[in-house]
Amino acid sequence: MGHEKVVVIGAGPAGLAAAGQLKLYGIDPLVFECDEPGGLLLNACSVINYPGTPGGISGRKLAKLFSLPERIAFTEVTDLSRRNMLYHIESKAGVVAALAVVVASGTVPVRISVPGVAEDCIHYDVKNLLDNPGSSIAVIGGGDAALDYAMSLSSGFTVNVYARGDFSKVVPHLLDKVRKIRSIMLHPESLPKNSFSEDLVIAAVGRTARVDFISEKLLSSPPADGSFHMCGDCRNGMYRQTAIAVGNGVEAAMKTARYLKKTENGK
Ligand SMILES: Cc1cc2nc3c(=O)[nH]c(=O)nc-3n(C[C@H](O)[C@H](O)[C@H](O)COP(=O)(O)OP(=O)(O)OC[C@H]3O[C@@H](n4cnc5c(N)ncnc54)[C@H](O)[C@@H]3O)c2cc1C
């Protein structure tokens, strides 16, 4: 079993910010990432609210601006628990023990079934669709993510956005922008629907925290000694934004460094 000071789970904005801040304290965390560094940001067409990016920036470009940690284990953490003051982080690569953990695992999409559409034709993110443009695609959802997906796809597809409501929850700036794109058609109050003419569907009907790998004990009574932090979208409920995730990551790292100093000093 390997031994680490700090393990960070997830290399999205929160995890990368945490790892970067830890480095300033001379701590070189082991970061676990089961997909691509950058996380959900890689799906964002245009991020307009991140400080220092006047006029907006694509999520992929913004993600590239984040420094990568020196050590990334590209594997999924399948179990996280704590025994005898040590965290046990289990993955296909084996078990690692750590003094402290920062969980920055983001979210998973709410999955749906769509009448007449095979399960493997329902997508939940755009990053794998952009290289394979087609004729038309249905976007299901009436929030910011659905309209951001529609914008991403609008150069390669005719996009129909179907929503239960009237798009009134969408940030007005985004709604105005989408309304000006001719290849996007908005269909308010059009769900539920019995059939779709599009072959491809992308669903953006909500996301939930990705915490299935965390032991019930850690989730229900997280240690308050400063050794365990959850940050970013996995803990932020409806306030899921990159700048918030980054701030959470930095805060988690500062608190972790304090915890380690305290334990090293035997206090
Ligand atoms: C379409 C869309 C548009 C958006 N637009 C904006 C915007 O304009 N402005 C804005 O501020 N925000 C925007 N966001 C939100 C932004 O992308 C998120 O708030 C941000 O990415 C959250 O960062 P995070 O690090 O908390 O989580 P994530 O980015 O989700 O990163 C989590 C990472 O952890 C990894 N991971 C999860 N579980 C495990 C595990 N068990 N083992 C190993 N690795 C794991 C994942 O693979 C992922 O890389 C948008 C999101 C979407 C979907």
The ligand as a Tripos MOL2 file, in Angstrom:
@<TRIPOS>MOLECULE
LIG
   53    58     1     0     0
SMALL
NO_CHARGES

@<TRIPOS>ATOM
      1 C1        -22.8010   22.8990  -20.4100 C.3       1 LIG1
      2 C2        -22.1480   23.5290  -19.2300 C.ar      1 LIG1
      3 C3        -21.8600   24.8770  -19.2460 C.ar      1 LIG1
      4 C4        -21.2740   25.4900  -18.1310 C.ar      1 LIG1
      5 N1        -21.0070   26.8200  -18.1800 N.ar      1 LIG1
      6 C5        -20.4300   27.4260  -17.1350 C.ar      1 LIG1
      7 C6        -20.1710   28.8180  -17.1580 C.ar      1 LIG1
      8 O1        -20.4710   29.5090  -18.1370 O.2       1 LIG1
      9 N2        -19.6070   29.3790  -16.0650 N.ar      1 LIG1
     10 C7        -19.2660   28.6510  -14.9590 C.ar      1 LIG1
     11 O2        -18.7320   29.2230  -14.0100 O.2       1 LIG1
     12 N3        -19.4950   27.3370  -14.9100 N.ar      1 LIG1
     13 C8        -20.0880   26.7040  -15.9620 C.ar      1 LIG1
     14 N4        -20.3630   25.3650  -15.9130 N.ar      1 LIG1
     15 C9        -20.1230   24.6550  -14.6460 C.3       1 LIG1
     16 C10       -18.6560   24.2210  -14.4560 C.3       1 LIG1
     17 O3        -18.2590   23.4110  -15.5330 O.3       1 LIG1
     18 C11       -18.5730   23.4770  -13.1380 C.3       1 LIG1
     19 O4        -19.0740   24.2810  -12.0920 O.3       1 LIG1
     20 C12       -17.1220   23.0780  -12.8030 C.3       1 LIG1
     21 O5        -16.5660   22.3000  -13.8280 O.3       1 LIG1
     22 C13       -17.1160   22.3070  -11.4750 C.3       1 LIG1
     23 O6        -15.8200   21.9130  -11.1630 O.3       1 LIG1
     24 P1        -15.5340   20.6820  -10.1860 P.3       1 LIG1
     25 O7        -14.0550   20.5310  -10.1900 O.co2     1 LIG1
     26 O8        -16.2480   20.8560   -8.9250 O.co2     1 LIG1
     27 O9        -16.2230   19.4100  -10.8790 O.3       1 LIG1
     28 P2        -16.0070   18.7860  -12.3070 P.3       1 LIG1
     29 O10       -15.6210   19.8130  -13.3080 O.co2     1 LIG1
     30 O11       -17.1980   17.9660  -12.5770 O.co2     1 LIG1
     31 O12       -14.7340   17.8340  -12.1170 O.3       1 LIG1
     32 C14       -14.8000   16.6510  -11.3910 C.3       1 LIG1
     33 C15       -13.6940   15.7140  -11.8840 C.3       1 LIG1
     34 O13       -13.5860   14.6140  -11.0020 O.3       1 LIG1
     35 C16       -13.4200   13.4220  -11.7550 C.3       1 LIG1
     36 N5        -13.9150   12.3190  -10.9260 N.ar      1 LIG1
     37 C17       -15.1760   12.1780  -10.4150 C.ar      1 LIG1
     38 N6        -15.2710   11.0750   -9.6620 N.ar      1 LIG1
     39 C18       -14.0480   10.4810   -9.6920 C.ar      1 LIG1
     40 C19       -13.5210    9.2860   -9.1230 C.ar      1 LIG1
     41 N7        -14.2880    8.4830   -8.3560 N.pl3     1 LIG1
     42 N8        -12.2270    8.9590   -9.3600 N.ar      1 LIG1
     43 C20       -11.4470    9.7700  -10.1260 C.ar      1 LIG1
     44 N9        -11.9020   10.9320  -10.7160 N.ar      1 LIG1
     45 C21       -13.1780   11.2730  -10.4900 C.ar      1 LIG1
     46 C22       -14.2530   13.6660  -13.0110 C.3       1 LIG1
     47 O14       -13.8340   12.8300  -14.0830 O.3       1 LIG1
     48 C23       -13.9930   15.1490  -13.2710 C.3       1 LIG1
     49 O15       -12.8850   15.3640  -14.1140 O.3       1 LIG1
     50 C24       -20.9480   24.7140  -16.9940 C.ar      1 LIG1
     51 C25       -21.2450   23.3560  -16.9720 C.ar      1 LIG1
     52 C26       -21.8460   22.7630  -18.0830 C.ar      1 LIG1
     53 C27       -22.1820   21.3090  -18.0630 C.3       1 LIG1
@<TRIPOS>BOND
     1     1     2 1
     2     2     3 ar
     3     2    52 ar
     4     3     4 ar
     5     4     5 ar
     6     4    50 ar
     7     5     6 ar
     8     6     7 ar
     9     6    13 1
    10     7     8 2
    11     7     9 ar
    12     9    10 ar
    13    10    11 2
    14    10    12 ar
    15    12    13 ar
    16    13    14 ar
    17    14    15 1
    18    14    50 ar
    19    15    16 1
    20    16    17 1
    21    16    18 1
    22    18    19 1
    23    18    20 1
    24    20    21 1
    25    20    22 1
    26    22    23 1
    27    23    24 1
    28    24    25 2
    29    24    26 1
    30    24    27 1
    31    27    28 1
    32    28    29 2
    33    28    30 1
    34    28    31 1
    35    31    32 1
    36    32    33 1
    37    33    34 1
    38    33    48 1
    39    34    35 1
    40    35    36 1
    41    35    46 1
    42    36    37 ar
    43    36    45 ar
    44    37    38 ar
    45    38    39 ar
    46    39    40 ar
    47    39    45 ar
    48    40    41 1
    49    40    42 ar
    50    42    43 ar
    51    43    44 ar
    52    44    45 ar
    53    46    47 1
    54    46    48 1
    55    48    49 1
    56    50    51 ar
    57    51    52 ar
    58    52    53 1
@<TRIPOS>SUBSTRUCTURE
     1 LIG1         1 GROUP 0 **** ****
